[in-house]
Amino acid sequence: MARTAVVRWTAWTAGVLVLVLLAAWIWWRESETAARWRQAEAMETFCGGVLAYERSPLFEGLPPSTKLLTDHKVGRDGHGCVMGRTRAQVTAALLPAGDPGGRNAERVLPPPFRGDLLPVPLTGGWRGAADGDSVRVLLSCRDSQDLVSVTVDQYLPRISHEAQDARQEGRGEWLPEDLYWARFATATAVKASEHWGCEADKGRPLRALPSFSGAEPLAGANGTCAGLPFAVDERLDTLSETVTSSSALYEACQVGALSHFDGRYWFLARFGAYATRDRDRVLPDDARDAGVGDHLLWGSARCPGHTERALFTAEIPPEAATVWMPGKKGKETFGMPAFREFAERSAERHGCTDLRLPPAS
């Protein structure tokens, strides 16, 4: 009888333990608290442990269900990773001052913007930009000239035709994902700077991204295209521009003569590490601080907060010298004066000095 009771007690205890373990396993697999514990454990090492996955005033936090896909080193002090349902590509890196020839920046910083929009500056006191496909943030370390760079790239590999049309038509319709990943990028820049012992001034929480517009008449120029001498060429009829900001990493202006030819004038200013990143890609090997090339003009300036010279460029459409209005013929006259005006205004906005441009002749 005693032996039977012991067997029954043991079987009952084992059954209870099984149920307890099963309940614990289900809780561990299904509860949000356990999911966040697992997330926190994984995030300690994923992408170097610098991603801002937590909820904070700067960012609402990554869902615990966010997939962590790939993780790798980038350059000397950088980490790259792919995450989420949309396979967003994240790069966070420390860019030491005096990087010889910008070699580390070349490996860490992504190519120029290629999204649906011209790059718009981030608001809230951040040095950064967004173009609907990529968000970029730079923080400067107070006690050194090091930089912390964060890029979130291709976070929307597929968007609806309606969203694509809205962007291309310039209706100013940012998607919720644009602001979400911009907030993630700013929060990650702050966390990464703390990780690398970089004391940096952070901006305020992003509440919105600047409005944008598509092609518009020349008379509407009030941003990065403002002040250009459109009257020197009566073929010109449209422009695309963005709002201006003294903290912008990029400033861009497009001007077209779409009633006459498809090519457009491209005026672009790049600052800080992005000037270094693009200099070798854009300019001839023997380029000096200012010059003229094949359908290309360039100049440079020294700007506060950057060790690298800012880079200003203008790309001139070949058709501007060959396609004319009926009964008229001449030479291209808009590119040089417009480039000089664009660069001078941009340099003044950013407090730059030692501006060097090709001669006006």
DRENMARKE-555848 format. One record per residue: residue number from 1; residue in one letter; x, y, z of N, C-alpha, C in turn. Coordinates in steps of 0.001 Angstrom, whole numbers, plus 500000, padded with zeros to 6 digits. Atoms other than C-alpha are relative to their C-alpha. Layout:
nr,rest,n.x,n.y,n.z,ca.x,ca.y,ca.z,c.x,c.y,c.z
NUM,a,X,Y,Z,X,Y,Z,X,Y,Z
...
This chain:
nr,rest,n.x,n.y,n.z,ca.x,ca.y,ca.z,c.x,c.y,c.z
1,m,500828,498797,500000,500000,500000,500000,500861,501251,500000
2,a,499089,498854,499908,502794,502429,500987,500738,500183,498693
3,r,499266,499916,501273,504702,501543,497855,499103,500555,498904
4,t,500941,499500,501007,501622,502192,495720,499792,501494,500159
5,a,500184,498565,499738,501133,505580,497409,501192,500801,499525
6,v,498773,499306,500438,504744,506501,496748,500026,500120,498486
7,v,500000,499991,501463,504417,505547,493076,499000,501046,499490
8,r,501000,499021,500430,501217,507554,492773,500478,501424,500245
9,w,499493,498656,499674,502820,510521,494539,501080,500417,499010
10,t,498920,499694,500931,505866,510352,492286,499442,500328,498617
11,a,500595,499764,501315,503755,510128,489144,499267,501336,499977
12,w,500706,498718,499923,501609,513032,490331,500971,501163,499967
13,t,498986,498930,499957,504696,515125,491114,500627,500202,498636
14,a,499404,499896,501332,506231,514315,487751,499043,500684,499035
15,g,500986,499362,500877,502993,515267,486033,499909,501488,500232
16,v,500044,498573,499670,502901,518580,487876,501217,500713,499440
17,l,498773,499392,500513,506517,519279,486959,499948,500167,498489
18,v,500137,499896,501455,505787,518549,483319,499112,501170,499638
19,l,500911,498888,500281,502867,520952,483380,500655,501347,500293
20,v,499311,498754,499654,504960,523607,485142,501023,500363,498934
21,l,498991,499746,501032,507790,523221,482624,499352,500394,498680
22,l,500700,499660,501233,505304,523288,479754,499469,501428,500061
23,a,500510,498642,499846,503708,526449,481141,501134,501019,499892
24,a,498847,499096,500070,507139,528030,481587,500495,500136,498568
25,w,499547,499960,501395,508113,527094,478034,499053,500826,499153
26,i,500986,499219,500753,504873,528524,476655,500138,501484,500329
27,w,499813,498596,499608,505403,531716,478665,501239,500580,499337
28,w,498740,499545,500591,508990,531959,477442,499850,500233,498494
29,r,500167,499878,501444,507881,531498,473847,498971,501058,499618
30,e,501138,499205,500432,504683,533560,473868,499864,501352,500689
31,s,500262,498754,499285,504787,536321,476481,500876,501134,499471
32,e,499254,498839,500480,505883,539833,475521,501196,500286,500894
33,t,498885,499771,499084,508034,540144,478647,501181,499099,499656
34,a,498921,500928,500353,510008,537023,477744,500598,500350,498649
35,a,499496,499612,501321,510256,538203,474138,500969,501165,500121
36,r,499100,498863,499817,511809,541445,475325,501292,499575,500685
37,w,498780,500537,499404,514255,539516,477513,500885,499375,498931
38,r,499212,500632,501068,515314,537475,474506,500585,501055,499064
39,q,499521,498927,500867,515567,540629,472418,501203,500698,500633
40,a,498913,499303,499315,517749,542356,475021,501277,499161,499994
41,e,498831,500879,500004,520037,539327,475207,500655,499960,498621
42,a,499454,500046,501356,520418,539158,471420,500640,501325,499608
43,m,499512,498684,500391,520952,542905,471082,501305,500386,500697
44,e,498729,499701,499346,523927,542846,473451,501180,499844,499056
45,t,498886,500251,500921,526080,541555,470611,499659,500285,498543
46,f,500371,499789,501404,524084,542044,467385,500399,501395,499563
47,c,499552,498722,500571,525576,544819,465241,500874,500773,500993
48,g,499088,499368,499058,528199,545496,467899,499351,500501,501269
49,g,500695,499557,498798,525559,546151,470554,499675,501482,500018
50,v,500194,498547,500030,525055,549743,469361,498601,500414,499536
51,l,501313,499629,500519,521480,549590,468019,499056,500424,501130
52,a,500947,499486,499002,518845,551590,469899,498671,499274,499842
53,y,501233,500779,500109,516187,548897,470197,499013,500354,501102
54,e,500840,499721,498840,514840,550178,473530,499082,501190,499744
55,r,500889,498839,500034,511954,552573,473985,500681,501153,500731
56,s,499375,498814,499410,513201,556101,474724,499285,501236,499484
57,p,500611,498778,500543,512210,559743,474189,500304,500210,498519
58,l,499624,499813,501392,514000,559579,470826,499348,498995,499066
59,f,500462,501082,500872,512502,556318,469551,499044,499097,500751
60,e,501033,500818,499365,509501,554118,470236,500408,498550,500248
61,g,499493,501343,499756,511569,550924,470239,499685,499035,498873
62,l,500230,501050,500987,511905,547924,467948,499072,498944,500579
63,p,500837,501098,499506,509200,545264,468253,500879,498790,500355
64,p,499207,501185,499646,510529,542139,470033,500055,498967,498878
65,s,500041,500977,501093,509570,540168,466924,500909,500368,498836
66,t,499120,499574,501088,512073,542081,464761,501042,498923,499699
67,k,499047,501034,500387,514151,539567,462835,501394,500584,499870
68,l,498600,499608,500110,517913,539864,463211,500658,499044,499014
69,l,499648,500874,501119,519293,538532,459942,501505,499810,499831
70,t,498550,500150,500191,522975,539232,459256,500731,501094,500774
71,d,499215,499102,499157,525757,540964,461173,501465,499857,499589
72,h,498610,500082,500417,529307,541862,460102,500736,501285,500342
73,k,499164,498828,499778,532208,544234,460731,500090,500796,498709
74,v,499830,499123,501146,532569,547229,458444,501160,500940,500304
75,g,498871,499120,499765,535900,549002,458182,500665,499711,501326
76,r,499211,500194,498787,538021,549540,461269,499143,500017,501249
77,d,500829,499859,498803,535404,550632,463805,498534,500116,499611
78,g,501379,499929,500442,532080,549863,462221,499313,498653,500019
79,h,500818,501215,500021,529263,547346,462213,498885,500186,498983
80,g,501096,500000,500944,526772,546488,459514,499078,498833,500281
81,c,500937,501087,499742,523629,544421,459863,498747,500189,499150
82,v,501272,500008,500729,520381,543521,458126,498935,499486,500954
83,m,500993,500351,498993,517192,543339,460131,498602,500334,499513
84,g,501400,499682,500238,513421,543365,460028,499401,499330,498782
85,r,500749,500609,501095,510764,542202,457626,500421,500551,498650
86,t,499623,499371,501266,511934,544667,454982,501493,499916,499716
87,r,498550,500178,500165,515618,543732,455421,500710,501352,499940
88,a,499324,498709,499902,516691,547235,456419,501486,499783,500256
89,q,498551,500095,499864,520445,547703,456136,500484,501132,500904
90,v,499559,499023,499013,522003,549453,459137,501518,499962,500086
91,t,498550,499890,499822,525590,550702,459371,500262,501054,501063
92,a,499591,499070,498952,527041,552321,462492,501512,499920,500121
93,a,498540,500012,499998,530671,553389,462663,500560,501220,500695
94,l,499204,498890,499501,533208,555550,464437,501004,500366,498915
95,l,499073,499520,501024,535133,557660,461927,501051,500859,500682
96,p,498958,499238,499307,538425,558730,463523,500425,501221,499197
97,a,499496,498809,500666,539727,562206,462762,501304,499662,499280
98,g,498762,500216,500731,542517,562367,460207,500042,498710,499231
99,d,500049,501222,500815,541358,559313,458276,500744,500266,498691
100,p,499189,499665,501170,544061,559297,455564,499284,499673,498699
101,g,500635,500205,501297,542492,559806,452171,498552,499582,500079
102,g,501399,500388,499866,539061,559039,453583,499749,498530,499758
103,r,500166,501423,500353,539673,555306,453215,498964,499318,500884
104,n,500994,500627,499131,537617,554348,456266,498601,500504,499652
105,a,501295,499461,500411,534813,556684,455197,499515,499334,498728
106,e,500367,500659,501254,534874,555055,451765,499364,498642,500259
107,r,500540,501326,499693,534210,551651,453336,498693,500075,500786
108,v,501113,499943,499058,531673,552790,455913,498800,500758,499457
109,l,501097,499159,500451,529606,555533,454290,499436,499488,498689
110,p,500620,500520,501220,527112,554521,451607,500179,500961,498832
111,p,499937,499124,501176,527039,555910,448049,499020,501145,500130
112,p,500937,498874,499954,525176,559137,447286,498552,499531,499977
113,f,501416,500320,499911,521446,559242,447770,499444,499559,498653
114,r,500584,500530,501222,519357,557340,445250,498498,499738,500166
115,g,501416,500217,499748,515824,557519,446642,499110,500792,499055
116,d,500974,499321,500844,512665,559010,445158,500113,501521,500096
117,l,500000,498571,499720,513407,562463,446605,501415,500551,500025
118,l,498744,499346,499674,516177,564989,446806,500206,499886,501514
119,p,499776,500155,498553,517847,564605,450233,499566,501235,500775
120,v,500461,498895,499152,516099,566746,452849,500719,499918,501348
121,p,499314,500024,498699,517798,567779,456111,499061,499551,501107
122,l,500791,500361,498825,516634,566297,459391,499790,501233,500862
123,t,500319,498886,499108,514983,568682,461825,500463,499663,501420
124,g,499748,500278,498592,515401,568960,465592,501439,500132,500431
125,g,498617,499817,499603,519064,569956,465640,500926,498853,499643
126,w,499161,501122,500425,520383,566787,463994,500732,500343,498709
127,r,499316,499947,501283,523032,566696,461292,499684,498701,499277
128,g,500410,501212,500691,521441,564275,458891,499134,500327,498813
129,a,500803,499826,501200,519354,563737,455791,499202,498734,499733
130,a,500851,501124,500394,516636,561513,454330,499518,500231,498578
131,d,500499,499864,501381,515456,560773,450795,498925,498981,499652
132,g,501048,500976,500261,512720,558173,451188,500506,498592,499798
133,d,499409,501330,500126,515128,555248,450811,501120,499811,501011
134,s,498853,500039,499111,517952,556121,453198,499914,501144,500995
135,v,499885,498969,498971,518443,558029,456461,501437,499996,500493
136,r,498600,499903,499573,521865,559309,457515,500124,501023,501114
137,v,499793,499126,498850,523003,560866,460778,501491,500019,500325
138,l,498623,499840,499528,526402,562232,461881,499984,500728,501338
139,l,499777,499302,498741,527390,563175,465437,501486,500302,500136
140,s,498607,499593,499791,530598,565079,466235,500363,499824,501468
141,c,499518,500172,498631,532596,564144,469335,500592,501319,500492
142,r,499582,498694,499488,533228,567185,471551,501512,500101,500209
143,d,498595,499916,499601,536758,566364,472753,500958,499525,498919
144,s,499150,500420,501123,538065,565170,469403,499288,500409,498724
145,q,500654,499739,501285,537297,565534,465732,499467,498712,499385
146,d,500590,501248,500458,535993,561981,465523,498513,500225,499691
147,l,501413,499956,500359,532549,561348,464037,499365,498640,500249
148,v,500794,501222,499957,529855,558769,464698,498982,500088,498871
149,s,500881,500024,501165,527951,557808,461566,499008,498851,500122
150,v,501035,501039,500047,524665,555895,461352,499219,500168,498703
151,t,500781,500010,501237,522938,554956,458114,498991,498871,500056
152,v,501017,501032,500186,519673,553098,457630,499616,500063,498525
153,d,500103,500008,501451,519437,552072,453989,498986,498963,499537
154,q,500915,500933,500647,516785,550419,451825,499018,499378,500990
155,y,500958,500504,499014,514267,550138,454632,498621,499802,499397
156,l,501260,500217,500701,511443,550187,452082,500283,499395,498636
157,p,499680,500573,501309,512440,547740,449340,498815,499942,499066
158,r,501205,500022,500835,508859,547622,448133,498964,500933,500626
159,i,501097,499160,499537,506283,550385,448454,498927,500005,498927
160,s,501123,500068,500916,502906,550724,446847,500184,500975,498843
161,h,499953,499085,501140,502468,552328,443456,499444,501369,500394
162,e,500581,498732,499585,500323,554986,445149,501024,500841,500750
163,a,498983,499273,499241,503123,555898,447569,501114,500491,499084
164,q,498965,499609,500953,505666,555925,444755,499538,501204,499181
165,d,500521,498895,500799,503442,558206,442650,499939,501280,500827
166,a,500109,498822,499141,502852,560540,445591,501354,500662,500182
167,r,498666,499437,499820,506565,560948,446118,500505,500641,498721
168,q,499488,499461,501253,507444,561439,442470,499256,501247,499565
169,e,500767,498811,500342,504658,563975,442055,500200,501129,501004
170,g,499666,498951,499046,505969,565842,445078,498841,500484,500836
171,r,501144,499581,499199,502812,565837,447151,500340,500070,501494
172,g,499570,499841,498617,504842,565912,450342,499551,498906,500933
173,e,500574,501068,499191,503543,562571,451563,501073,499011,500462
174,w,499100,500962,499384,506116,560909,453789,499194,498807,500501
175,l,500636,501188,499434,505285,557369,454861,500340,499904,501484
176,p,499678,500165,498574,505100,556453,458571,501356,499339,500212
177,e,498715,500684,499865,508113,554195,458010,501180,500959,499869
178,d,498914,499028,500150,510220,557180,456948,500355,500635,501334
179,l,499750,499377,498703,509814,558912,460294,500468,498966,501019
180,y,499615,501061,499057,510087,555620,462215,501502,499702,499908
181,w,498591,500348,500148,513490,554764,460759,500910,501195,500197
182,a,499213,498805,499689,514705,558350,461014,500178,500131,501510
183,r,499898,499960,498537,513923,558262,464742,500936,498896,500506
184,f,499079,501091,499644,515684,554894,465004,501449,500416,499747
185,a,498637,499605,500344,518758,556349,463267,500558,501014,500994
186,t,499507,499009,499045,519000,559336,465620,500270,499357,501364
187,a,499802,500666,498707,518571,557162,468720,501222,499089,499959
188,t,498838,500882,500126,521157,554682,467442,501290,500807,499965
189,a,498806,499157,500011,523621,557507,466762,500393,500390,501424
190,v,499717,499640,498616,523313,558577,470404,500560,498800,500760
191,k,499526,501192,499298,523717,555031,471715,501389,499599,499521
192,a,498686,500357,500546,526666,554354,469396,501070,500957,500508
193,s,499005,499052,499495,528404,557545,470521,500363,499676,501451
194,e,499713,500400,498623,528089,556422,474154,500847,498729,500022
195,h,499243,501251,500091,529405,552971,473182,501472,500264,499721
196,w,498617,499709,500378,532541,554512,471658,500626,501106,500836
197,g,499442,498987,499126,533075,557043,474454,500083,501372,499355
198,c,500030,498727,500721,532187,559970,472207,498939,500890,500631
199,e,500953,499056,499428,530596,562896,474032,499504,500916,498889
200,a,500557,499264,501136,528293,564410,471447,498694,500674,500401
201,d,501265,499312,499776,525446,566897,471457,498918,499337,499157
202,k,501097,500634,500731,522207,565182,470525,498898,501007,499728
203,g,501118,499143,500341,519200,566768,468903,498764,499652,500804
204,r,501284,500248,499349,515599,566789,469981,499273,498855,499299
205,p,500753,501080,500650,513134,563959,469295,499379,500471,498689
206,l,500592,499662,501296,512087,563980,465644,498490,499813,500069
207,r,501459,500083,500045,508373,564744,465319,499486,499925,498568
208,a,500420,499991,501405,508224,565187,461542,501227,500204,499133
209,l,498970,499730,500990,510347,565317,458426,499583,501207,499170
210,p,500362,498803,500772,510532,568487,456301,499151,499639,498789
211,s,500807,500227,501194,508006,568806,453527,500882,500017,498762
212,f,499246,500018,501256,509155,568185,449979,499027,500258,498860
213,s,500843,499748,501169,507899,569070,446540,500702,499455,498776
214,g,499423,500468,501255,508441,567818,443021,500351,501182,499116
215,a,499676,498930,500944,509121,569822,439883,498990,501131,500115
216,e,500857,498830,499896,507748,573353,440064,500547,501119,499131
217,p,499533,498886,500825,507961,576620,438090,501161,500742,500655
218,l,498827,499284,499507,511093,578738,438423,499632,501067,501021
219,a,500408,498925,499096,509152,581478,440196,499818,499510,501434
220,g,500218,500532,498662,508618,579145,443162,501272,499756,500783
221,a,498737,500306,499327,512314,578924,444080,500122,500762,501315
222,n,499824,499350,498695,512642,579599,447809,500820,499133,500951
223,g,499168,500881,499179,514946,576814,449045,501415,499946,499455
224,t,498621,500173,500469,518186,575386,447720,500236,500568,498611
225,c,499847,499393,501331,517508,576840,444231,499793,501512,500017
226,a,500305,498575,499928,516731,580355,445461,501190,500832,499526
227,g,498971,499056,500396,518642,583193,443863,500772,499665,498753
228,l,499248,500358,501202,519894,581369,440774,499554,500882,498825
229,p,500309,499048,501090,520057,583514,437589,499253,499336,498843
230,f,500773,500704,501019,517311,581763,435637,499805,500837,498735
231,a,500318,499132,501135,516807,584774,433372,501052,499946,498896
232,v,498963,500011,501036,520090,584195,431500,499719,498970,498914
233,d,500318,501015,501006,518558,581223,429658,498483,499817,499955
234,e,501454,500043,500076,514962,581491,428489,499441,498609,499766
235,r,500485,501370,500156,514768,577744,427845,499603,499378,501330
236,l,500241,500596,498690,514717,576975,431568,498539,500163,500416
237,d,501418,499914,499650,511261,576155,432906,499610,499309,501302
238,t,500387,500723,498784,511308,573869,435983,501185,499864,500952
239,l,498961,500269,499006,513206,573225,439195,499455,499030,501034
240,s,500317,500811,498827,513265,570783,442089,500997,500383,501079
241,e,499120,499539,498930,514665,571845,445450,499508,499468,501335
242,t,500399,500366,498645,514557,571201,449184,500129,501219,500897
243,v,499819,498939,499008,514340,573352,452290,501480,500098,500347
244,t,498607,499794,499632,517630,574799,453518,500185,499816,501496
245,s,499674,500172,498589,519360,574092,456814,501507,500094,500166
246,s,498563,499880,499745,522739,575003,458273,500609,498708,500506
247,s,499492,501285,499521,523019,571429,459597,499879,498896,498949
248,a,500182,501008,501049,522348,569667,456270,501328,499342,499636
249,l,498831,500711,500526,524799,567005,455102,500099,500169,498490
250,y,500096,499816,501444,523653,567506,451510,499066,501172,499735
251,e,500961,499041,500529,522032,570375,449654,499958,499795,498496
252,a,500130,500318,501419,520665,569771,446170,498975,500900,499334
253,c,500915,499214,500823,518987,571734,443407,500076,499454,498582
254,q,500104,500429,501401,517807,570520,439995,499296,501086,499208
255,v,500646,499033,500881,516982,572871,437134,499903,499389,498614
256,g,500194,500622,501298,515524,571740,433820,499418,500947,498961
257,a,500651,499343,501137,514463,572944,430400,499204,498918,499291
258,l,500658,501231,500423,512031,570091,429979,499192,500169,498725
259,s,500692,499783,501269,510219,571706,427056,500944,499881,498810
260,h,499002,500004,501075,513466,571491,425085,500919,498782,500049
261,f,499156,501194,499903,515609,568631,426420,499807,499351,501373
262,d,500263,500787,498790,515514,565901,429092,501040,500198,501093
263,g,498942,499858,499007,518853,566533,430803,499732,501158,500956
264,r,500211,498958,499003,518925,568634,433964,501332,500455,500582
265,y,498879,499498,499217,521392,570835,435768,499886,499434,501415
266,w,499963,500533,498637,522434,569246,439052,500996,500817,500805
267,f,499126,499273,499078,523833,571456,441813,499947,499287,501348
268,l,499956,500803,498775,524988,569616,444925,501117,500480,500910
269,a,499011,499680,498960,526766,570554,448158,500074,498823,500959
270,r,499787,501110,499061,528271,567865,450383,500892,500504,501119
271,f,499262,499490,498852,529607,568456,453879,500580,498854,500828
272,g,499404,500949,499082,531895,566668,456310,500499,498740,499321
273,a,499502,501280,500507,532662,563017,455803,499424,499653,498639
274,y,500603,500320,501295,530290,562878,452842,500701,500729,498854
275,a,499178,499344,501012,532435,565399,450976,501224,499139,499689
276,t,498849,500886,500200,535432,563110,451511,499583,498744,499247
277,r,500473,501242,500610,533392,560066,450525,499804,500154,498494
278,d,500357,499833,501408,532348,561544,447181,501090,500639,499151
279,r,499006,499249,500765,535439,563540,446199,500686,499132,498951
280,d,499284,500866,500940,537368,560666,444628,499059,499395,498965
281,r,500949,500605,500933,534222,559249,443047,499584,500975,498915
282,v,500575,499000,500909,533146,562508,441393,501062,500742,499198
283,l,499031,499102,500621,536300,564490,440617,501110,499244,499280
284,p,498832,500606,500650,539258,563791,438311,501106,499712,501018
285,d,498945,500399,499071,542317,562179,439929,500893,501164,500409
286,d,499089,498892,499712,544370,565385,439726,499255,501274,500389
287,a,500827,498821,499707,541558,567709,440878,500572,500803,501165
288,r,499639,499098,498909,542452,570733,442974,498725,500408,500744
289,d,501151,499596,499188,540121,572606,445326,498863,500582,499171
290,a,501040,499475,500885,538215,574135,442389,500429,499729,498571
291,g,499624,500257,501379,538045,573417,438689,498816,499792,499082
292,v,500980,500228,501054,536223,572710,435464,500382,498733,499261
293,g,499765,501232,500739,535871,569305,433771,499001,499858,498873
294,d,500923,500294,501084,533776,567663,431110,498564,500032,500528
295,h,501374,499785,499505,530269,569008,431880,499929,499984,501520
296,l,499937,500031,498536,531377,569306,435522,500744,501232,500514
297,l,499349,498910,499280,532213,572264,437778,500113,499590,501458
298,w,499903,500323,498580,533483,571966,441319,500739,501095,500760
299,g,499349,499075,499098,534604,574034,444275,500008,499429,501400
300,s,499889,500520,498634,535286,573675,447990,500133,501146,500985
301,a,499900,498985,498947,535333,575529,451313,500264,499308,501330
302,r,499823,500497,498635,536285,575124,454948,498787,500412,500823
303,c,501235,499743,499258,533238,574811,457209,500178,499608,501459
304,p,499849,500310,498576,532993,574869,461025,499431,498630,500346
305,g,500453,501316,499565,532694,571485,462684,500446,498862,499123
306,h,499546,501035,500920,534323,569605,459808,501498,500166,499734
307,t,498596,499942,500390,537961,568744,459178,500147,499960,498488
308,e,499945,500120,501443,537180,568003,455529,499417,501248,499339
309,r,500565,498892,500754,536558,570717,452967,498664,499575,499403
310,a,501283,500259,500655,532960,570919,451774,500222,499930,498494
311,l,499883,500188,501444,532480,569887,448157,498738,500510,499314
312,f,501110,499471,500799,530282,571827,445719,500212,499577,498553
313,t,499878,500433,501391,529568,570456,442245,498783,500445,499199
314,a,501095,499757,500948,527484,571257,439200,500202,499085,498812
315,e,499980,500821,501205,526676,568785,436449,499148,500709,498946
316,i,500669,499234,501051,525749,570519,433180,499567,499040,498897
317,p,500465,500924,501043,523558,568617,430679,500623,500349,498651
318,p,499387,499718,501299,525333,568268,427294,499053,500689,499035
319,e,500975,499414,500934,522111,569229,425490,499888,501519,500155
320,a,500118,498563,499774,522326,572709,427039,500834,500810,499007
321,a,499154,499302,500970,524996,573583,424466,499644,499666,498561
322,t,500288,500446,501370,523360,571933,421461,498543,500122,499589
323,v,501428,499977,500319,519551,572100,421685,499458,501395,500279
324,w,500418,498611,499862,518082,575537,421066,498550,500195,499563
325,m,501338,499624,500440,514768,577246,420547,500041,500297,498498
326,p,500022,499753,501453,513667,577631,416893,500549,501379,499637
327,g,499437,498751,500474,515701,580266,415097,501074,500592,500883
328,k,498986,499464,499096,518193,580671,417947,501129,498991,500174
329,k,498842,500838,499760,521657,579349,418643,501001,500812,500807
330,g,499030,499285,499186,524356,580228,421115,500878,499045,500767
331,k,499197,500868,499158,526405,578783,423954,499343,499871,501372
332,e,500553,500230,498670,525602,577432,427375,500425,501150,500922
333,t,499701,498809,499194,525363,580408,429765,499555,499906,501455
334,f,500592,500063,498659,523525,579257,432908,500906,499319,501017
335,g,499307,500867,499064,525860,576670,434459,500951,500708,500941
336,m,498996,499378,499146,528762,578786,435736,499419,501026,500966
337,p,500532,499038,499025,526884,581765,437206,499052,499365,501010
338,a,500905,500672,499067,524256,579459,438725,500797,499204,501032
339,f,499176,500770,499063,526927,577221,440249,500639,500910,501033
340,r,499357,499088,499063,528763,580160,441787,498988,500540,501016
341,e,501027,499499,499082,525538,581551,443253,499573,498911,500982
342,f,500398,501124,499143,524498,578126,444581,501058,499745,501073
343,a,498925,500292,499054,527903,577507,446209,500176,501126,501014
344,e,499827,498877,499090,528171,581005,447672,498894,500041,501047
345,r,501114,499998,499047,524714,580822,449253,500120,498846,500989
346,s,499867,501162,499130,525325,577323,450614,501132,500194,501004
347,a,498861,499775,499104,528735,578253,452044,499656,501026,501077
348,e,500389,498984,499019,527311,581349,453721,499037,499415,501030
349,r,500989,500615,499101,524433,579324,455197,500690,499126,501049
350,h,499290,500913,499098,526903,576870,456770,501168,500661,500728
351,g,498918,499298,499321,529327,579537,457979,501377,499638,499478
352,c,498731,500452,500577,532065,578333,455620,500871,501185,499596
353,t,499029,499005,500445,535214,580294,454746,500916,499375,498961
354,d,499030,500463,501000,537988,580028,452156,499299,499273,498851
355,l,500736,500574,501122,535471,579316,449396,500817,500152,498724
356,r,499221,500002,501244,537282,578370,446197,499121,499474,498868
357,l,500846,500332,501146,535416,578337,442887,500758,500271,498710
358,p,499366,499690,501290,536418,578253,439222,499684,501431,499586
359,p,500230,498615,500429,536738,581690,437558,498658,500156,499312
360,a,501321,499743,500565,533504,583292,436417,500004,500090,498483
361,s,499943,499810,501443,534699,583778,432826,499602,498744,499255
